[in-house]
Structure formats: C-alpha cells, structure tokens
C-alpha cells in the first residue's frame, strides 16, 4: 500500500441531506449561545427536524 491510499476517505451516501446540514448548524448555534447539549438532545432535535 502506498502512503497516499492510507489517507483516502471513503465517501458515504447521505440518506437525509437536510439533516446533514441542519443538525451541525444547530449545534454550532447552541455552542455560540453557551447552551450545553448532549447526544440525546441532538438526537431529539434531529427527530424533530426529520
């Protein structure tokens, strides 16, 4: 194996592109406001957005 192939990342198919964009943006907004969020809160938000 050559070194360049070790750094290659596999592309994955996105099943919910809207969530892929909306959830990280929401997390950043919460962090900016100083809101503490957990994995459970992120999952709940994703379910509401879906």
C-alpha angles and dihedrals in degrees: 000000000000119000094247092061091054090063095048114115123212115237115232128207113247113224097188110029094175091057091045088062102032102049098053090046091051091048091053091049091051092049091050090054092047094247114155111225130185132203089260091055091049090051092049091051091049091052090051092050094048 
